[in-house]
Amino acid sequence: MSSTRFHCPKAPATEPAVLLVGHGSRCTAADAVATHAARLVQSGRYRRADVAYLRGDPSPTDVLAKMPAGDIVVVPMLMSNGSLARRLATDLRAAPHPGQRLHLCPPIGASPGMAGLVSRMAERASAAAGWAPAASRLLLIGHGNSRDPDSRRSMDSLVRSLHACGRFGRVDGAYLEAEPRAADALWLASPPTIVVGFLADRGVHAELDLRGAISAADRVDLIYAGPVGAEPHLADLLMREIDAAPRLAA
């Protein structure tokens, strides 16, 4: 992955710069992080928006070394506060260069606004299929990690929030690499099901693993709304999180 940065000539010099940190993927379709960075700059609210990857190039520390002094808001484009997010926070504490003031957002998947975003995606998909949300099942499928309980807390909380809103007839969650398994949840006899990938991009998990599991289920009453990380309206959620970002403690 090559270095990506976007500048806004209209943004006041007092506005912060933004660094979006993605997971990184071998899949060439996984370009959502750069797309969101471009949207942030187009909004005119930020001086610039750069992109880095935890698994791939450029790394967050390499990008920060080339960014100017001033306020820099770092957004982990991750779905949970798992091991990768914790490692990023540790690395950032040693990363600032003279004059840089880092502000670290929680992983975007933990945002309180995520329930509204997922609900909008599912409602759009159900309308296209001609299904009433109240008579449909919303199935969130994330990556998960059986060795890291923190990897599932964001999605488990999101499932509870979506269930409490009462918009859908049923709301379930499952994982590609943890229990309950996505394959079992897809096979489960249920109302018409809308699948939303609680995944950060159109990478291998969203485009190969999850689509493959959906195809294997061989159900005509199942539709895939895509991964949340590639949803265009995620940029609106990002702006709210950036504006509320706390200063990173030393």
C-alpha positions as a Markdown table, in Angstrom:
| # | Residue | x | y | z |
|---|---|---|---|---|
| 1 | Met | 0.0 | 0.0 | 0.0 |
| 2 | Ser | 1.4 | 3.4 | -1.0 |
| 3 | Ser | 1.3 | 6.6 | 1.1 |
| 4 | Thr | -2.0 | 8.4 | 0.8 |
| 5 | Arg | -2.7 | 12.0 | 1.9 |
| 6 | Phe | -5.3 | 14.5 | 1.1 |
| 7 | His | -5.0 | 18.3 | 1.7 |
| 8 | Cys | -7.7 | 20.9 | 2.0 |
| 9 | Pro | -6.5 | 24.4 | 0.8 |
| 10 | Lys | -9.7 | 26.0 | 2.2 |
| 11 | Ala | -9.4 | 24.7 | 5.8 |
| 12 | Pro | -8.1 | 27.2 | 8.4 |
| 13 | Ala | -4.7 | 26.5 | 9.7 |
| 14 | Thr | -6.2 | 26.1 | 13.2 |
| 15 | Glu | -8.2 | 23.0 | 12.1 |
| 16 | Pro | -6.7 | 19.6 | 13.1 |
| 17 | Ala | -5.1 | 17.2 | 10.7 |
| 18 | Val | -6.5 | 13.6 | 10.7 |
| 19 | Leu | -4.7 | 10.3 | 10.5 |
| 20 | Leu | -7.0 | 7.3 | 9.7 |
| 21 | Val | -5.3 | 4.0 | 10.7 |
| 22 | Gly | -6.6 | 0.9 | 8.9 |
| 23 | His | -6.0 | -2.7 | 9.5 |
| 24 | Gly | -4.4 | -3.3 | 6.0 |
| 25 | Ser | -5.5 | -6.0 | 3.5 |
| 26 | Arg | -4.1 | -8.1 | 0.7 |
| 27 | Cys | -7.4 | -7.5 | -1.2 |
| 28 | Thr | -7.2 | -4.7 | -3.8 |
| 29 | Ala | -10.8 | -3.8 | -3.2 |
| 30 | Ala | -10.1 | -2.8 | 0.3 |
| 31 | Asp | -9.7 | 0.9 | -0.3 |
| 32 | Ala | -12.4 | 2.3 | 2.1 |
| 33 | Val | -10.0 | 4.0 | 4.4 |
| 34 | Ala | -8.5 | 6.2 | 1.7 |
| 35 | Thr | -12.0 | 6.9 | 0.4 |
| 36 | His | -13.1 | 8.1 | 3.8 |
| 37 | Ala | -10.0 | 10.3 | 4.1 |
| 38 | Ala | -10.8 | 12.0 | 0.8 |
| 39 | Arg | -14.4 | 12.7 | 2.1 |
| 40 | Leu | -13.1 | 14.2 | 5.3 |
| 41 | Val | -11.0 | 16.7 | 3.3 |
| 42 | Gln | -13.8 | 17.5 | 0.9 |
| 43 | Ser | -15.8 | 18.5 | 3.9 |
| 44 | Gly | -13.4 | 21.5 | 4.4 |
| 45 | Arg | -13.2 | 20.9 | 8.2 |
| 46 | Tyr | -9.7 | 19.5 | 8.4 |
| 47 | Arg | -6.3 | 20.7 | 7.2 |
| 48 | Arg | -5.4 | 17.3 | 5.8 |
| 49 | Ala | -6.2 | 13.6 | 6.2 |
| 50 | Asp | -3.5 | 10.9 | 5.9 |
| 51 | Val | -3.8 | 7.1 | 5.8 |
| 52 | Ala | -1.7 | 4.5 | 7.5 |
| 53 | Tyr | -2.0 | 0.7 | 8.1 |
| 54 | Leu | -1.2 | -1.6 | 11.0 |
| 55 | Arg | -0.4 | -4.4 | 8.6 |
| 56 | Gly | 1.2 | -2.9 | 5.6 |
| 57 | Asp | 2.8 | 0.3 | 4.5 |
| 58 | Pro | 2.9 | 3.1 | 5.4 |
| 59 | Ser | 2.9 | 2.5 | 9.2 |
| 60 | Pro | 1.3 | 5.1 | 11.6 |
| 61 | Thr | 4.7 | 6.1 | 13.0 |
| 62 | Asp | 6.2 | 6.6 | 9.5 |
| 63 | Val | 3.2 | 8.8 | 8.5 |
| 64 | Leu | 3.3 | 10.8 | 11.7 |
| 65 | Ala | 7.0 | 11.5 | 11.1 |
| 66 | Lys | 6.1 | 13.4 | 7.9 |
| 67 | Met | 3.1 | 15.3 | 9.3 |
| 68 | Pro | 3.4 | 18.9 | 10.5 |
| 69 | Ala | 3.2 | 20.3 | 14.0 |
| 70 | Gly | -0.2 | 21.0 | 15.5 |
| 71 | Asp | -3.3 | 19.0 | 16.5 |
| 72 | Ile | -3.5 | 15.5 | 14.9 |
| 73 | Val | -6.6 | 13.4 | 15.5 |
| 74 | Val | -5.9 | 9.6 | 15.1 |
| 75 | Val | -8.8 | 7.4 | 14.3 |
| 76 | Pro | -8.4 | 3.6 | 14.5 |
| 77 | Met | -10.5 | 2.2 | 11.6 |
| 78 | Leu | -11.0 | -0.9 | 13.6 |
| 79 | Met | -14.2 | -2.6 | 14.8 |
| 80 | Ser | -13.1 | -3.3 | 18.4 |
| 81 | Asn | -10.7 | -2.4 | 21.1 |
| 82 | Gly | -8.8 | -5.6 | 20.7 |
| 83 | Ser | -5.1 | -6.3 | 20.6 |
| 84 | Leu | -4.4 | -4.2 | 17.5 |
| 85 | Ala | -6.1 | -1.1 | 18.9 |
| 86 | Arg | -4.2 | -1.5 | 22.2 |
| 87 | Arg | -0.9 | -1.8 | 20.4 |
| 88 | Leu | -1.6 | 1.3 | 18.3 |
| 89 | Ala | -2.3 | 3.3 | 21.5 |
| 90 | Thr | 1.0 | 2.2 | 23.0 |
| 91 | Asp | 3.0 | 3.0 | 19.8 |
| 92 | Leu | 1.4 | 6.4 | 19.5 |
| 93 | Arg | 2.5 | 7.5 | 23.0 |
| 94 | Ala | 6.1 | 7.3 | 21.8 |
| 95 | Ala | 5.4 | 8.7 | 18.3 |
| 96 | Pro | 4.8 | 12.5 | 18.6 |
| 97 | His | 7.4 | 14.8 | 17.0 |
| 98 | Pro | 8.1 | 18.3 | 18.4 |
| 99 | Gly | 5.0 | 20.4 | 18.2 |
| 100 | Gln | 2.6 | 17.6 | 17.5 |
| 101 | Arg | -0.4 | 17.1 | 19.8 |
| 102 | Leu | -2.1 | 13.8 | 19.3 |
| 103 | His | -5.7 | 13.1 | 20.0 |
| 104 | Leu | -6.8 | 9.4 | 19.9 |
| 105 | Cys | -10.3 | 8.4 | 19.1 |
| 106 | Pro | -11.7 | 5.0 | 20.2 |
| 107 | Pro | -11.9 | 2.4 | 17.5 |
| 108 | Ile | -14.7 | 3.5 | 15.1 |
| 109 | Gly | -16.6 | 0.3 | 15.7 |
| 110 | Ala | -17.1 | 1.3 | 19.3 |
| 111 | Ser | -18.8 | 4.6 | 18.4 |
| 112 | Pro | -22.2 | 5.3 | 19.9 |
| 113 | Gly | -23.4 | 6.3 | 16.5 |
| 114 | Met | -22.7 | 2.8 | 15.0 |
| 115 | Ala | -26.2 | 1.5 | 15.8 |
| 116 | Gly | -27.8 | 4.2 | 13.7 |
| 117 | Leu | -25.4 | 3.5 | 10.8 |
| 118 | Val | -26.0 | -0.2 | 10.9 |
| 119 | Ser | -29.8 | 0.3 | 11.2 |
| 120 | Arg | -29.7 | 2.6 | 8.1 |
| 121 | Met | -27.8 | 0.0 | 6.1 |
| 122 | Ala | -30.2 | -2.8 | 7.1 |
| 123 | Glu | -33.3 | -0.7 | 6.4 |
| 124 | Arg | -32.0 | 0.2 | 3.0 |
| 125 | Ala | -31.3 | -3.5 | 2.1 |
| 126 | Ser | -34.7 | -4.6 | 3.5 |
| 127 | Ala | -36.5 | -1.9 | 1.4 |
| 128 | Ala | -34.7 | -3.1 | -1.7 |
| 129 | Ala | -35.8 | -6.7 | -1.0 |
| 130 | Gly | -39.4 | -5.6 | -0.2 |
| 131 | Trp | -39.1 | -6.8 | 3.4 |
| 132 | Ala | -40.6 | -5.1 | 6.4 |
| 133 | Pro | -37.8 | -4.5 | 9.0 |
| 134 | Ala | -40.2 | -5.6 | 11.8 |
| 135 | Ala | -40.6 | -8.9 | 10.1 |
| 136 | Ser | -36.9 | -9.4 | 9.4 |
| 137 | Arg | -33.9 | -10.6 | 11.2 |
| 138 | Leu | -30.8 | -8.4 | 11.4 |
| 139 | Leu | -27.6 | -10.6 | 11.6 |
| 140 | Leu | -24.3 | -8.8 | 12.4 |
| 141 | Ile | -21.2 | -10.8 | 11.5 |
| 142 | Gly | -17.8 | -9.8 | 12.8 |
| 143 | His | -14.3 | -11.2 | 12.8 |
| 144 | Gly | -13.9 | -12.2 | 16.4 |
| 145 | Asn | -10.9 | -13.7 | 18.2 |
| 146 | Ser | -11.4 | -16.6 | 20.6 |
| 147 | Arg | -8.1 | -15.6 | 22.4 |
| 148 | Asp | -9.1 | -11.9 | 23.0 |
| 149 | Pro | -12.4 | -11.2 | 24.7 |
| 150 | Asp | -12.1 | -7.5 | 24.0 |
| 151 | Ser | -12.4 | -8.2 | 20.3 |
| 152 | Arg | -16.1 | -8.9 | 20.6 |
| 153 | Arg | -17.3 | -6.4 | 23.2 |
| 154 | Ser | -18.1 | -3.7 | 20.7 |
| 155 | Met | -20.3 | -5.9 | 18.5 |
| 156 | Asp | -22.0 | -7.6 | 21.5 |
| 157 | Ser | -22.9 | -4.1 | 22.8 |
| 158 | Leu | -24.1 | -3.1 | 19.3 |
| 159 | Val | -26.4 | -6.1 | 19.1 |
| 160 | Arg | -27.9 | -5.2 | 22.4 |
| 161 | Ser | -28.5 | -1.6 | 21.3 |
| 162 | Leu | -30.1 | -2.7 | 18.0 |
| 163 | His | -32.3 | -5.2 | 19.8 |
| 164 | Ala | -33.4 | -2.5 | 22.3 |
| 165 | Cys | -34.4 | -0.1 | 19.5 |
| 166 | Gly | -37.1 | -2.6 | 18.4 |
| 167 | Arg | -36.8 | -1.7 | 14.7 |
| 168 | Phe | -36.1 | -5.3 | 13.6 |
| 169 | Gly | -38.0 | -8.4 | 14.4 |
| 170 | Arg | -34.9 | -10.1 | 15.7 |
| 171 | Val | -31.2 | -9.1 | 16.0 |
| 172 | Asp | -28.4 | -11.6 | 16.3 |
| 173 | Gly | -24.6 | -11.5 | 16.2 |
| 174 | Ala | -22.1 | -14.1 | 15.0 |
| 175 | Tyr | -18.4 | -14.3 | 14.2 |
| 176 | Leu | -16.1 | -15.7 | 11.5 |
| 177 | Glu | -13.4 | -16.9 | 14.0 |
| 178 | Ala | -15.2 | -17.1 | 17.4 |
| 179 | Glu | -18.5 | -18.5 | 18.9 |
| 180 | Pro | -21.2 | -18.3 | 17.9 |
| 181 | Arg | -20.1 | -19.1 | 14.4 |
| 182 | Ala | -21.3 | -17.3 | 11.3 |
| 183 | Ala | -21.9 | -20.5 | 9.4 |
| 184 | Asp | -24.3 | -21.8 | 12.1 |
| 185 | Ala | -26.1 | -18.4 | 12.4 |
| 186 | Leu | -26.6 | -18.3 | 8.6 |
| 187 | Trp | -28.1 | -21.8 | 8.6 |
| 188 | Leu | -30.5 | -21.1 | 11.5 |
| 189 | Ala | -34.1 | -21.3 | 10.5 |
| 190 | Ser | -35.4 | -17.7 | 10.9 |
| 191 | Pro | -37.3 | -14.9 | 9.3 |
| 192 | Pro | -35.9 | -13.2 | 6.2 |
| 193 | Thr | -32.4 | -12.2 | 7.2 |
| 194 | Ile | -30.3 | -9.1 | 6.4 |
| 195 | Val | -26.6 | -9.6 | 7.0 |
| 196 | Val | -24.4 | -6.7 | 7.8 |
| 197 | Gly | -20.6 | -7.3 | 8.1 |
| 198 | Phe | -19.2 | -5.7 | 11.2 |
| 199 | Leu | -15.9 | -5.5 | 9.3 |
| 200 | Ala | -13.7 | -2.5 | 8.6 |
| 201 | Asp | -13.3 | -2.8 | 4.8 |
| 202 | Arg | -14.0 | -4.7 | 1.7 |
| 203 | Gly | -11.1 | -7.0 | 2.4 |
| 204 | Val | -10.7 | -10.8 | 2.4 |
| 205 | His | -13.1 | -11.3 | 5.3 |
| 206 | Ala | -15.9 | -9.3 | 3.8 |
| 207 | Glu | -15.5 | -10.3 | 0.2 |
| 208 | Leu | -14.3 | -13.9 | 0.4 |
| 209 | Asp | -15.0 | -15.4 | 3.8 |
| 210 | Leu | -18.4 | -13.8 | 4.6 |
| 211 | Arg | -19.7 | -13.9 | 1.0 |
| 212 | Gly | -18.6 | -17.6 | 0.9 |
| 213 | Ala | -20.5 | -18.4 | 4.0 |
| 214 | Ile | -23.6 | -16.7 | 2.7 |
| 215 | Ser | -23.4 | -18.6 | -0.6 |
| 216 | Ala | -22.9 | -21.9 | 1.3 |
| 217 | Ala | -26.1 | -21.2 | 3.3 |
| 218 | Asp | -28.0 | -21.3 | -0.1 |
| 219 | Arg | -31.0 | -19.3 | 1.2 |
| 220 | Val | -33.2 | -17.1 | -1.0 |
| 221 | Asp | -34.4 | -15.2 | 2.1 |
| 222 | Leu | -31.0 | -13.8 | 2.9 |
| 223 | Ile | -29.4 | -10.6 | 1.7 |
| 224 | Tyr | -26.0 | -9.0 | 2.3 |
| 225 | Ala | -25.9 | -5.3 | 3.0 |
| 226 | Gly | -22.1 | -5.1 | 2.9 |
| 227 | Pro | -19.4 | -4.3 | 5.5 |
| 228 | Val | -19.9 | -1.2 | 7.7 |
| 229 | Gly | -16.4 | 0.0 | 7.0 |
| 230 | Ala | -17.2 | 0.6 | 3.4 |
| 231 | Glu | -20.5 | 2.4 | 4.0 |
| 232 | Pro | -20.3 | 6.0 | 2.6 |
| 233 | His | -22.2 | 7.5 | 5.5 |
| 234 | Leu | -19.4 | 6.3 | 7.9 |
| 235 | Ala | -17.6 | 9.6 | 7.0 |
| 236 | Asp | -20.4 | 11.5 | 8.9 |
| 237 | Leu | -19.8 | 9.3 | 11.9 |
| 238 | Leu | -16.1 | 9.9 | 11.6 |
| 239 | Met | -16.5 | 13.6 | 11.7 |
| 240 | Arg | -18.5 | 13.4 | 15.0 |
| 241 | Glu | -15.8 | 11.2 | 16.6 |
| 242 | Ile | -13.0 | 13.4 | 15.4 |
| 243 | Asp | -14.6 | 16.6 | 16.8 |
| 244 | Ala | -14.9 | 14.9 | 20.2 |
| 245 | Ala | -11.5 | 13.2 | 20.3 |
| 246 | Pro | -9.6 | 13.4 | 23.7 |
| 247 | Arg | -5.9 | 14.4 | 24.0 |
| 248 | Leu | -3.7 | 11.3 | 24.1 |
| 249 | Ala | -2.1 | 11.1 | 27.6 |
| 250 | Ala | 1.6 | 10.6 | 27.8 |
